[in-house]
Amino acid sequence: MSTVKFVLFVLLCFKLTSTFAQQKILFVTSNQHYYGDTNIKTSNHFGEIVVPYDIFTKAGFMIDFVSPEGGAIPIGYINTSDSIQEKYLYDGFFMNKLKNTVTPNEIRTEDYVAIFYSGGGAAMYGVAENKTLQNIAQEIYTNNGIISTICHGSAGIAYLKDKNGKSLYAGRKITGYPDSFEKKEKEYYKTFPFAIDEAIKNNEGVFIYSDKGNDEFYSVDERFVTGQDPSSATKIAEEVIKLINQNFKNKNRIVQKSELEQIRATLIDYIEGTGNGEPERLRRAFHPDFNLYTVAEDTLWIRSGEKYISAIKEGKKTSRIGRIISVDVEKDAAIAKAEIVIPNWRIFTDYFLLLKYEGTWKIVHKSYSWQEIVEKEN
């Protein structure tokens, strides 16, 4: 098959549509930018999102983000001295998810084994009263799934009912950010539509919390996993995974490394294999017929993968800095974008086509462009 025909074949793969069977967890977020009708800014708690996200994705789950209105959500409470938060703050693939949350009407509940409500002041608005989100949570729970919340995210389950109109968590222990911890003299508090603990009690739940605060307090009661504040993020993520593995192990739904994580691992083999002088990692990432394409002086320039690998000297590290910007996958085909910076020289933008065959993702094509790094004059 000629190179042109092969590339066209790969591109056609992206037109295929199918149901992608993958264990997924749905993160519920809010679109609210301000406390009520005030000009006091609020947001979704970044740490309460990224810590569980990191644990879930490493365990092999795919994460989708939903918000009442869809689209971009505000984020805040960011701690750049935290390595996990810093990692995801500069992860283009992840941040793109937060810019493009889906609407509740786009969700297929049968795709999810758990639903997780993140916190932050924004979580007090627009989520709890959204009937479609309520139905989504109820259906996931009915299908043996897990409902999990953290901090102000517990506000999102304030009105959850079953199909008969009864509380979904009657008699269950639920925690979240207690009203007694709020600064009730502040303007932000006066805009809250309800107090979380009172709302849970009014819906027949048993609200519990730790007087200490910031002590990783959480609760697991049947299939409700809830955390009091950001310090509980790791614990509740781990408990959710335990419950999923228990509930779905007899339905051939054992957690496997997600397709996205497998693709990213292949791309990391390319990025780090080149930067660290590891030609075998490149052979692992590339299809044997892999070629690189670019345009130089208005001429198509093609280089084979073997020639590229032969230029990599074992153990010779370079100053290249690479990052994955985005990944889009459909069944056994994927397209990805990465940026490679070589300090004091060039910034490369790489576009990859990947295919999965014999159980492994391989890079089958790379097109790239670059721009010179211009030193600023003092």
Disulfide bonds with the S-S distance in Angstrom:
none
